[in-house]
Amino acid sequence: MKEILWQTLEQLTSRAGPPGFEQPVVAFLAEQFAEAGASVSIDPMGNLYAALGPQDAAPHLMISAHSDEIGSLVRHIDERGFLRFDPLGGLSPVLLVGRRVWVAGHPGVIGTKPGHLQTAEERRTAPPVEELYIDVGVDSAEEVAALNIHVGGPVTYDSPLQRFSNPDRASGKAIDNRLGCAVVLQLVRALSGVALQGRLTVVVAVQEEVGLRGATAAARQVDPDYALVVDTLPVGDTPEVAAGRMPGAIGQGPVIVLAAAGRTAGHVAHPRVAAWLEAAAIEGGIPFQRATSIGYAVTDAAAVHLRGRGIPTGVVGLPRRYSHSPVCTFDINDAVAAVEILVQFAGNMATHRDFSFLQ
């Protein structure tokens, strides 16, 4: 399984897919889910649905991951061919200067004032996004237009997946959340031909990075009895993070996220769903971690659990270092374990009948 996950992830991360421009990612996944035996459909927004099991079976479980990555949009093109841009998602200005990027399929670099012209204060601080620009190697707005680059064009990091000397670890762009996409695809492959005691709909949602938009529509469309969200999770196992501030570490297993919240949204895991996840891991002898992530992370679960009468929802987190950077770092064994937990969880669907809040 490990090598298949690597191959899938290399395919997924090589494709550009910022919010609203996920088409290359969704097209690849649609083909792969269909080959795995799922019934595949895509809604007008771009959400992908891969269904397994009898359509009238119960319970109905939804497992979702999001397809988009952080990126930018071209905001302005000046007469010399330099591009100004607006962020799509949580871009950090400190990580942008000097980075290679792709602009509507063309290579570029993010430039700013040369270091030897900067004041002492400028050298100490990251310039705001408004002062940065992209150089695509031309000298006029007309040459930019000839490349089919226009205002509103997508921008993503150029940072291919690179494995460390430790062959189980790698870094690159779009790990959030192409790693989750690889996991849910591998889940469907593993369940192909299995007689499920329920109905499973795997969703690959768009536009998570700009407000959980795809998952909001998808949860309303699927209307499941319960749901799991698979997403990467920032963890605190690096030197700059104080002990206890951010739980979790890469290489220690996926994280059952008991609560998570960002600035404007959040989610507390439904107690039964969280217990069923833990039981699946324990039954399978699969390593896992528990964590809360209040103030540091929000996932599509924040939208999913609010649909209809309220959907009991849990989160499987895939630990990552250097969140929202072009060198997001992870351990593939956490993804392997996540697939194993999800396979066990789906195999237990016949016992998932009581979704009541009181126990």
C-alpha positions in Angstrom: 0.0 0.0 0.0 2.8 2.4 0.9 4.3 2.5 -2.6 0.8 3.0 -4.2 0.2 5.9 -1.9 3.5 7.5 -2.9 2.7 7.1 -6.6 -0.8 8.6 -6.1 0.5 11.5 -4.1 3.2 12.3 -6.7 0.4 12.5 -9.3 -1.8 14.6 -7.1 0.8 17.1 -6.0 2.1 17.6 -9.5 -1.2 19.1 -10.5 -2.1 22.7 -9.8 -5.4 23.2 -8.1 -6.0 26.4 -6.0 -9.6 27.2 -5.0 -11.9 27.4 -8.0 -9.2 25.8 -10.3 -9.2 22.2 -9.0 -10.1 20.8 -12.5 -6.8 18.9 -13.1 -7.0 17.3 -9.6 -10.7 16.4 -9.9 -10.3 14.9 -13.4 -7.5 12.7 -12.2 -9.4 11.5 -9.1 -12.6 10.9 -11.1 -10.7 8.5 -13.4 -9.0 6.8 -10.4 -12.2 6.3 -8.4 -14.0 4.9 -11.4 -11.2 2.4 -12.0 -11.6 1.4 -8.4 -15.2 0.4 -9.0 -17.0 3.4 -7.5 -20.0 5.2 -9.1 -18.6 8.7 -9.8 -20.3 12.0 -10.3 -19.2 15.7 -10.2 -21.5 18.5 -9.3 -21.4 22.0 -11.0 -19.3 23.4 -8.2 -16.6 20.7 -8.7 -17.3 18.4 -5.8 -16.6 14.8 -6.7 -18.8 12.0 -5.3 -17.7 8.3 -5.3 -20.4 5.9 -4.1 -20.0 2.3 -2.9 -22.7 -0.1 -1.6 -26.4 -0.3 -2.2 -28.0 3.1 -2.6 -30.8 2.2 -0.2 -28.6 0.7 2.5 -28.2 2.2 6.0 -26.4 3.6 7.7 -25.1 6.2 5.1 -21.5 7.3 5.8 -19.8 10.2 4.1 -16.0 10.5 4.1 -14.6 13.6 2.6 -11.3 15.3 1.8 -10.7 18.6 -0.1 -9.0 18.9 -3.4 -7.8 22.5 -3.4 -4.5 24.0 -2.2 -3.5 27.5 -1.1 -2.6 29.8 -4.0 -3.2 33.2 -5.5 -5.0 35.0 -8.3 -3.4 37.5 -10.7 -4.8 40.9 -9.7 -3.0 43.3 -12.0 -0.5 43.2 -14.9 1.6 46.3 -15.4 3.0 47.6 -18.7 6.4 45.9 -18.1 4.8 42.5 -17.7 5.0 42.2 -13.9 2.0 40.6 -12.1 0.5 41.7 -8.8 -1.6 39.0 -7.0 -4.1 38.4 -4.3 -4.0 35.4 -1.9 -6.4 32.5 -2.1 -6.3 30.9 1.3 -3.8 31.2 4.1 -0.6 32.4 2.3 2.1 33.7 4.7 4.1 36.7 3.2 7.2 35.5 5.0 7.3 32.4 2.8 6.7 34.1 -0.5 9.8 36.2 -1.5 12.0 34.4 -4.0 9.7 31.5 -4.5 9.2 29.7 -7.8 5.5 29.6 -8.9 3.3 28.4 -11.7 1.0 31.1 -13.3 -1.7 29.6 -15.5 0.7 26.8 -16.5 3.8 29.1 -17.0 6.8 29.3 -14.7 7.5 32.5 -12.7 9.3 33.8 -9.6 8.1 36.1 -6.8 10.3 39.2 -6.7 10.7 42.1 -4.4 13.3 44.8 -3.8 16.8 43.4 -3.9 18.5 42.8 -0.6 21.4 45.3 -1.2 18.8 48.1 -1.8 16.8 47.3 1.3 16.9 49.4 4.5 17.8 47.7 7.8 14.2 47.7 8.7 13.1 46.1 5.4 15.7 43.3 5.9 14.1 42.5 9.3 10.5 42.2 8.1 8.6 40.4 5.4 7.1 42.7 2.8 3.3 42.5 2.6 1.7 40.7 -0.3 0.7 44.0 -1.8 4.4 44.9 -2.4 5.3 41.6 -4.1 5.1 40.8 -7.8 5.6 37.9 -10.1 8.1 37.9 -12.9 7.2 35.5 -15.8 10.2 36.3 -17.9 8.7 38.8 -20.3 9.0 42.6 -20.8 5.4 43.8 -21.6 1.8 43.3 -20.8 1.3 42.2 -24.4 3.8 39.4 -24.0 2.0 38.3 -20.8 -1.3 38.2 -22.8 0.4 36.1 -25.5 1.0 33.5 -22.7 -2.7 33.5 -22.0 -2.1 34.9 -18.6 -4.8 37.4 -17.6 -6.3 39.0 -14.5 -7.9 36.2 -12.4 -5.4 33.6 -13.5 -4.3 31.0 -10.9 -1.0 31.0 -9.2 0.5 28.1 -7.2 3.9 27.2 -5.7 6.4 25.3 -7.8 7.7 22.9 -5.2 7.6 19.2 -6.3 7.3 16.4 -3.8 10.8 15.5 -2.5 11.5 12.5 -0.3 14.1 12.7 2.4 17.0 10.2 3.0 14.4 8.7 5.4 12.3 7.2 2.6 9.1 7.4 4.7 9.2 11.2 4.8 8.8 13.9 2.2 8.0 17.6 1.7 6.4 19.6 -1.0 3.5 21.8 -1.9 -0.2 20.9 -1.7 0.2 18.2 0.9 -2.8 19.9 2.4 -4.8 18.2 1.3 -3.7 16.0 -1.5 -2.5 13.6 1.2 -6.1 13.3 2.3 -7.2 12.8 -1.3 -4.7 9.9 -1.6 -6.0 8.3 1.6 -9.7 8.4 0.6 -8.8 7.1 -2.9 -6.8 4.2 -1.4 -9.8 3.5 0.9 -12.1 3.0 -2.1 -9.5 0.8 -3.7 -9.3 -1.3 -0.6 -13.1 -1.6 -0.3 -13.6 -2.5 -4.0 -15.5 -5.8 -4.1 -16.3 -5.7 -0.4 -19.9 -6.2 0.6 -20.5 -3.2 2.8 -23.1 -3.3 5.6 -24.2 0.2 4.7 -23.7 2.9 2.1 -20.5 4.9 1.6 -20.2 8.1 -0.3 -16.6 9.5 -0.6 -16.6 13.2 -1.3 -13.7 15.2 -2.7 -14.7 18.8 -1.9 -13.5 22.0 -3.6 -12.7 25.4 -2.1 -11.9 24.4 1.5 -9.1 26.9 1.8 -11.4 29.9 1.2 -14.3 29.0 3.5 -15.3 25.4 3.4 -17.5 26.1 0.5 -17.5 22.8 -1.4 -18.2 20.8 1.7 -21.1 23.0 2.6 -22.8 22.2 -0.6 -21.7 18.5 -0.7 -23.0 17.7 2.8 -26.4 19.1 1.8 -26.4 17.0 -1.4 -25.3 13.8 0.3 -27.3 14.2 3.5 -25.5 11.3 5.3 -26.3 9.8 8.6 -22.8 10.6 9.8 -19.5 11.8 8.4 -15.7 11.7 8.7 -13.4 14.4 7.3 -9.9 13.5 6.4 -7.5 16.4 6.3 -3.9 17.3 7.2 -3.3 18.7 10.7 -0.5 21.1 11.9 1.4 19.5 14.7 3.9 20.9 17.2 6.9 18.6 17.0 9.5 21.2 15.8 11.8 23.3 17.9 10.0 26.6 17.6 6.7 25.2 19.2 6.6 25.2 22.9 5.9 21.9 24.6 2.1 21.2 24.8 1.1 24.1 22.6 0.2 22.0 19.6 -0.2 18.3 20.3 0.8 15.6 17.9 3.8 14.5 15.8 4.5 13.1 12.4 5.2 9.4 12.3 3.1 8.5 15.3 -0.1 7.7 13.5 -3.1 9.7 12.3 -4.8 12.0 14.8 -8.4 11.6 16.0 -9.2 15.3 16.3 -11.6 15.9 19.2 -12.0 19.6 18.7 -10.7 22.2 16.2 -11.4 25.8 15.5 -10.0 28.7 13.5 -11.0 32.4 13.7 -14.6 32.0 12.6 -15.6 28.4 12.6 -14.9 25.1 14.4 -16.1 21.7 15.3 -16.3 19.4 18.3 -16.3 15.7 17.4 -19.5 13.9 18.0 -18.8 11.6 21.0 -20.1 8.4 19.3 -18.2 9.0 16.1 -15.0 9.7 18.0 -15.5 6.5 20.0 -16.1 4.4 16.9 -12.9 5.8 15.4 -10.9 4.9 18.4 -12.5 1.5 18.6 -11.6 0.9 14.9 -7.9 1.8 15.6 -7.7 -0.4 18.7 -9.4 -3.4 17.1 -7.0 -3.2 14.2 -3.9 -2.6 16.4 -3.3 0.6 14.4 -1.3 3.5 16.0 -3.2 6.8 16.4 -3.0 10.0 18.4 -5.6 12.2 20.1 -5.5 16.0 19.8 -7.4 19.2 20.0 -6.5 22.1 17.7 -8.3 25.2 19.1 -7.1 28.3 17.4 -4.8 26.6 14.9 -6.9 24.7 12.4 -10.3 24.3 10.9 -11.5 21.6 8.6 -14.5 20.9 6.4 -16.1 19.3 9.5 -16.9 22.8 10.7 -19.3 23.0 7.7 -20.4 19.4 7.4 -21.7 19.0 11.0 -24.1 21.9 10.7 -26.1 20.7 7.7 -29.7 19.6 8.1 -30.6 18.5 11.6 -26.9 18.2 12.4 -24.6 15.5 11.1 -22.6 13.5 13.6 -19.0 14.1 12.4 -15.5 13.2 13.3 -12.1 14.1 11.9 -9.1 12.0 11.0 -6.0 14.3 10.9 -2.8 13.5 9.0 0.1 15.2 10.8 2.1 17.7 8.9 4.9 20.1 9.7 5.4 23.6 8.2 1.7 24.2 7.6 0.7 26.1 4.4 4.2 26.3 3.2 5.8 25.0 0.0 7.7 22.5 2.1 4.9 20.9 4.1 6.5 17.7 5.6 4.8 14.4 6.6 5.4 10.7 7.2 3.7 8.3 4.8 3.2 5.8 7.6 0.6 8.1 9.1 -1.3 7.9 5.8 -1.0 4.1 5.7 -2.4 3.9 9.2 -5.3 6.3 8.3 -6.3 4.1 5.4 -6.3 1.0 7.7 -8.4 2.8 10.4 -10.9 3.9 7.7 -11.2 0.4 6.3 -11.8 -1.0 9.8 -14.3 1.8 10.5 -16.2 1.2 7.2 -16.2 -2.6 8.0 -18.0 -1.8 11.3 -20.8 0.2 9.7 -23.4 -2.5 10.7 -22.8 -1.6 14.4 -23.1 2.2 13.7 -26.8 2.5 14.4 -27.3 4.7 17.4 -26.4 8.4 16.7 -28.1 9.8 19.8 -26.2 12.5 21.7 -27.0 11.0 25.1 -25.1 7.7 25.9 
